[in-house]
Amino acid sequence: MKYAFYTGDDDSTTEAHIRQKVSYGVEKFSDTILMKRSLTTRLYNLSHSTKFADSSILSQKVINYLVKCFSYGVAQNKGNAKAIQAAINCIVPHAFGDHKNCDNKWCKFKQDPGSYKHHDLPYGKDLFGDKLRSALENIFSDYCTDAVADKLAPMTNSQRNEALNSVVGSKNPKIRFYGGSESNDFRVACGVAQTNLRYGYVSQTLEALNIEPGKYCTEYNDKMTSKVLQDKIRKSTVDFKRRRSQLNSQKCSQTARKEAREGKIYETGIGLNLELTSIVSSPTTHCQARVMAMPPNQFKEIENFAPKITLRPVAKQVKYEDNIFYNFLIFDTETNATGKSAEICQLSVTDKSASHKF
């Protein structure tokens, strides 16, 4: 059996070893999903390692926008390496307001230049900053070369391989060593059979051994197979993918807001150089500073909006004498609301002997 091409990531030297050890030619295609992840990682590393003066902030929203443009540029030009190369070359200029090389099919600026706004950039405005633009163009230039464009043109991925690995991993988990046991081959075979035949492979295996599967076994296998097929159809719809993207955007925005308010609480190696003596200013400190800087007349106007405080009355102390009998009364009240405007709607009282009640 000879292979004409294979799909993989660009993190290894597998292609070089294949060319050395395989006598015939094998073409390498890049995994578009892993390529997108590598681009995202490089953009995040750039945002963490470099701060650009007089430039836009390379925030999480900007990174998501650039990666989304990269995905659209590859998907809309499947099979056309030159078109993919041209689309990737236009991503950074388009984000910075330079639309002279943009295609009329996807660039809305050329359709309505007066009212055009970016859909996913902060406030719909163009990015700015020569240093930031130069750094982004340096990164995207690695993805629009002739070699990379030819690898991206088929738009292949290894999701099926990952799905098979997941199923085999459920039968043969890596946390336990089954490689030295006789059950290893059977576990892998079960994972392959479940991928190809769904859960019906259990019944077929039992029938091949002249064993009746049974009613409950057959019903369970049919139920699980139906669930897998329905999930596959549901997850392939546009509505599901759009909702997944919305939830991911909400999660990223919530994380960014919390990090801006509280600072980072988890990151690789974040505790190595942590200064225990450093004091992080809290939001209360900022509020106090704003109040202290406020003019006195404005402060008085704000104070008038707040209701005046009502102090709790102090109970009069009564001297307790041992030679006098005290009959303590216990009251219980029910009100129609809470606060100062509440009215009593029920009242009850009893003494400590519980012989007299009202």
N, C-alpha and C positions, 0 to 999 in steps of 0.2 A: 504494500500500500504506500502510495506517495502522496504527500501533502503539497498543495500549491501555495497556500498561505496560512498564516496563523495570526491570532489576535492576542495582544498582551499589553502590559504597561511598559513605560519607558524608564523603569527604575533598575533594570538589570541588563546584563550583557548577553542575554540569551540569543539575540540575533547574530552576534559575532561568533558564538560557539556553533550555531547551526551552519553558518557559512563555512566554517572550518571543517566540520565533521560530516556534512551532507554533500554528496557529490552533485546533486541537481539543485536548481534554484528554488528557494522558498521565499515568498514575499511576506513582509511584516506589515500588519495593519495595527494602528493604535486604538486602544480602548477609549472611546470618547468620554465615558463616565470618569475613568481614572485620569484622563487628560484634564477634564474640568476640575477635578479635585486638586490636581497638582497646581493648576493656575490659581485656585482659591488659596491654597497654602502659601504660595509665593506672594500674593497680594497681602495676606494677613501678616506675613513676616516683614514685608515692606512697611506696613502701617505701624508695626511695633518697634521696628529698628530705626526708623528715620522720621523726623518731624520736619515738614517743609514750611519754611517761613513765607508769609504772604501768599499762601496757597490754600485751596480747599482742603478740608479734613478728609483723609481717606478712611471714612467710617465704614461700619458694617453695611449700611445701606448702599453706599457707593460701590463697595466690593461686590455685593449681590447684583447690582445693576450691570457691572462690567462682565461678570461671569454669565449672566443671563444673555447679554448681547453676544458673547462668545458662543453660547449654546445655540442661539437662534441662527447665527451666521453659519454654523456647521450644518444644522438640520435643514435649513432652507435651500442649501446648495449641495445636497447629497449627490455624490458622483461627479461633481465638477470641482476639481482641485483649484483651478484658476479663480473661480468665483469665491471659493472659501478663502483663498489667500487675499483677494480684494476686500471681502467683507471684514476679515480680521484686521486688516490694515486701516479700515475706516472707524473702528470702535472708539479708539482714544480721541481722534480729531472730532468725531461726532459728539462725544461727551463734553468736549471743550468748546463747542459752538462752531467748529469748522466743518461745513457741510458741502464743500465744493466737490468732493469725491464720493459722496454718498449716492446710493442707488435710489431712484425715484420710487421703487416698489415698496421700500420699507421706511424711508426717511420722510416723516410727516412735515419736516421743516420746509421742504421744497413745495409741498402742497399748500401750505398756509404759513408763510414766514412771519406774518405779523402777530399771530396769536399762538404760536407754537411754544409748548412747554414740555420739558422732559417728564415722562410719566412716573419714573421711579427714582429720580435724583432728588436730593433735598430741596424742597420748595420749588421744584420744577426748573431750577436755574442751571446754567452751564457751570462746569467746573472751571477753575482758574488757577494760575500758577505755572510758570515755566519749568520750575524744578520738578514739580509733581508730574507734569505732562512728559518731561524727558524721562523720568523714572518709569512711568507706565509704558511709554513707547518702547523702552529698553526691554521690558518684560514681554510685551506682546510681539515684539520682533522675533522672539524665539519660536513663536507658534505660527508664523505666517511665511516660513521658508518653504521652498519647493518640496523638500523632503517631508516635512511635517504635513503639508497640505495634501500630498499624495497618500500619506498614511491615514489622514482623517477623512478623505473623500468617500470611502466605502461606508463610513459611519457604523462600524461594528463595535460590539461590546462583549464582555465575558459574563453577562448576567446569568446566562443559562449554566455556565460552569459554577458560578457562586451558588446558584440555587441547588445544584446537585451536591456541592460540598456541604451545604446546610442540611440537606436530607441525610446524607451519609454521616454527618457529624452527630445527628440525633440518634442514629443507631450505633455509631462507633465514636463516642465522645473522646476528645483529646486529653481530657483530664485523667483518664484511666488508660493504662497500657494494655491494649488488646492485640498489638502487633505480634506478640509472641504466643498468642493463644490460638487454638484451632477455630475459635468462633469468629476470628477476624474476617476471613473470607466470606462467611455467611452474613455477617453484619453489612459488609460492603455490598454484597449481592442483594440484600434486602433494600438498601438505599437506592440502588440502580433500578430494581424492579418497581419500587414505589414511584420513582420518577417517571418511568415509562408506562406502567400499567395502573397507576394510582393505587388505592387501597385494595383493589380487587385481586392483587397478586396473592394475598393471603388465602383467599378461597381457591384460587387456581392451584396454588401449591398443595393445599390439603387434598384437592380432588386428584392431583397427579399421584399422590401417595395412597389413593383409595380410602381417604378419610372424609367423612361427611362434614362439611363446614358447620352446619347447624344454622338454625333460624336467626339467633341473636348475632352470631358472627357475620352472617351475610347482611343483615340489616345495618349493623354498625359500619361495615365496609362501604355499603352504598351511601349511607349518610355522610361519611367523611369524604368520599369521592365527590358527592354533590356539593358539599361545602367548599372544597378546593376549587371546583370549576366555577361556582358562583363568585367566590372571592377573586378569581382571576378575571372574570368579566367585569366585576364592580371596580376593581383597581385599574382597569384599562380605560375607563371612561374619562371624558374631559372634566366632568364635574368633580370626580374624586381627586384628580390631579390638581385642579384649581383649588379645591378646599385644602389639600395637603400643603400646597404652596402658601395659602393664606395662614394656616396654622404655624408653619415654619417662620413666616415673616413676623407674626405676632410674638412668637417665642424669642426670636432674635431681638425684636424691639424691646421686649420686656427685660431681657438680659442686659441690653445696652443701657436702659434707664437705671436699672439697679446698680450696674457698675459705675455709672456716672454719679449716683447718689451715695453709694456705700464704698466704692472702690472694688477692686478685684479681690475675690475671696478664694478662688481656686485657679491655679495655673501651674504648668510644669515648672518645678524649681522655684516657686514663688516664695517659699519659706527659707531658702538658703541664706539670703542676705537680708532677712527681715530685721529691722531695728526695733527692739522691744521698747526702747526708751522714747521712740517717736510718738507724738500725740497727734492723732487725726482729729481735725476739727469736725464737730458734729453740726447738723443743721440748726440745732438750738443756738449754737455760738454765732452763726451767721445771722439768725433772727435778732439776737440781742444786739449785734453790731448795727443792724439796720435801725433798730429802735433808738439806740443811743445817738445815731446820726440824724434822727428825725427832728425837724424844728418843733419848739415847744407848743406853738399854736396848733399845728397839725396833730400833735400827739393828744392835746386836749380834746380836739374834735372827735378823734377816734375813741377816746375814753367815754365820751357822752353816749355813744351808741351801745355800749355795754351796760346791762342793768347793774344797779348798785348791789353790793354784797349785803346779805342779811345774816348777821351773826346769830348763832344758836344761843338762846337764853340760858343763863347759868342757873341751875336748880338751887333753891335755898336749902342750906344744910339744916337738918333738924336733929336735935340732940336726942339720942336714944337712952331711955332709962329702963333699968332691969325690973323695977317694981311695978311697971305699968304694962298692961296687956294691950298689944297692938294687933288690930285685925287688918291685914293688908288686903287691898282690893286690886285686882288685876283687870285691866281694860284691854279690849281688842277692838280695833276699828277697821272698817273697809271703806275705801274711797273709790270714786269713779275715775280717777286719773292720778298721775304723778305730778309733782311740782307744786308751786305756791297757789295755783288756781284750783286745786283739788277740793272736792266737797265730800263730806262724810255721808255715806248712804247706809251704813250699818254700824251698830254700836252694841257691845256686850261687855258684861262685867261679872266677876265672881270673886269670892273671898278665898283665903288660903285653905279653908276647910272644905271648899267646894259644896257647902250645904246651901248657900245662897247664890242664885244666879239670876241674871237679867239679860 
